[in-house]
């Protein structure tokens, strides 16, 4: 079963990946892996924000 992380945890992981990429001392393969992981985290965070936005829309009765 895949572990589910909070938005904050995912953002922290993304920030760590960005720091590693900005340092520029990764091999091509490591950089590509970090980039792929970062893209997946961005998509996950976007989905988490969309779910919260949908809940707020329902709670406030706005469309």
C-alpha positions as a Markdown table, in Angstrom:
| # | Residue | x | y | z |
|---|---|---|---|---|
| 1 | Unk | 0.0 | 0.0 | 0.0 |
| 2 | Unk | 1.3 | 3.4 | -1.0 |
| 3 | Unk | 1.9 | 5.9 | 1.8 |
| 4 | Unk | 0.0 | 9.1 | 1.6 |
| 5 | Unk | 1.8 | 12.3 | 2.6 |
| 6 | Unk | 0.3 | 15.6 | 3.5 |
| 7 | Unk | 0.6 | 18.6 | 1.3 |
| 8 | Unk | 3.2 | 20.1 | 3.6 |
| 9 | Unk | 5.3 | 17.0 | 3.6 |
| 10 | Unk | 5.1 | 16.8 | -0.2 |
| 11 | Unk | 6.1 | 20.5 | -0.5 |
| 12 | Unk | 9.1 | 19.9 | 1.8 |
| 13 | Unk | 10.2 | 16.9 | -0.3 |
| 14 | Unk | 9.9 | 19.1 | -3.4 |
| 15 | Unk | 11.9 | 21.9 | -1.8 |
| 16 | Unk | 14.7 | 19.4 | -1.0 |
| 17 | Unk | 14.7 | 18.1 | -4.6 |
| 18 | Unk | 15.0 | 21.7 | -5.9 |
| 19 | Unk | 17.9 | 22.4 | -3.6 |
| 20 | Unk | 19.7 | 19.3 | -4.8 |
| 21 | Unk | 19.1 | 20.2 | -8.5 |
| 22 | Unk | 20.2 | 23.8 | -7.9 |
| 23 | Unk | 23.5 | 22.6 | -6.4 |
| 24 | Unk | 24.4 | 21.2 | -9.8 |
| 25 | Unk | 26.6 | 18.3 | -8.5 |
| 26 | Unk | 24.3 | 15.4 | -9.4 |
| 27 | Unk | 25.1 | 13.0 | -12.2 |
| 28 | Unk | 22.9 | 13.1 | -15.2 |
| 29 | Unk | 21.0 | 10.0 | -14.0 |
| 30 | Unk | 20.6 | 11.4 | -10.5 |
| 31 | Unk | 19.4 | 14.7 | -11.9 |
| 32 | Unk | 16.9 | 13.0 | -14.1 |
| 33 | Unk | 15.6 | 10.9 | -11.2 |
| 34 | Unk | 15.2 | 14.0 | -9.0 |
| 35 | Unk | 13.4 | 15.8 | -11.9 |
| 36 | Unk | 11.0 | 12.9 | -12.4 |
| 37 | Unk | 10.3 | 12.7 | -8.7 |
| 38 | Unk | 9.8 | 16.5 | -8.5 |
| 39 | Unk | 7.3 | 16.4 | -11.4 |
| 40 | Unk | 5.4 | 13.6 | -9.7 |
| 41 | Unk | 5.3 | 15.7 | -6.4 |
| 42 | Unk | 4.1 | 18.8 | -8.3 |
| 43 | Unk | 1.2 | 16.8 | -9.8 |
| 44 | Unk | 0.4 | 15.3 | -6.4 |
| 45 | Unk | 0.3 | 18.7 | -4.7 |
| 46 | Unk | -1.9 | 20.1 | -7.5 |
| 47 | Unk | -4.4 | 17.3 | -6.9 |
| 48 | Unk | -4.3 | 17.9 | -3.2 |
| 49 | Unk | -5.0 | 21.6 | -3.7 |
| 50 | Unk | -7.8 | 20.8 | -6.2 |
| 51 | Unk | -9.5 | 18.5 | -3.6 |
| 52 | Unk | -9.3 | 21.2 | -1.0 |
| 53 | Unk | -10.7 | 23.8 | -3.4 |
| 54 | Unk | -13.6 | 21.4 | -4.3 |
| 55 | Unk | -14.4 | 20.9 | -0.6 |
| 56 | Unk | -14.4 | 24.7 | 0.0 |
| 57 | Unk | -16.7 | 25.2 | -3.0 |
| 58 | Unk | -19.1 | 22.7 | -1.5 |
| 59 | Unk | -18.9 | 24.1 | 2.0 |
| 60 | Unk | -19.4 | 27.7 | 0.9 |
| 61 | Unk | -22.1 | 26.8 | -1.7 |
| 62 | Unk | -20.2 | 28.7 | -4.4 |
| 63 | Unk | -19.7 | 27.4 | -7.9 |
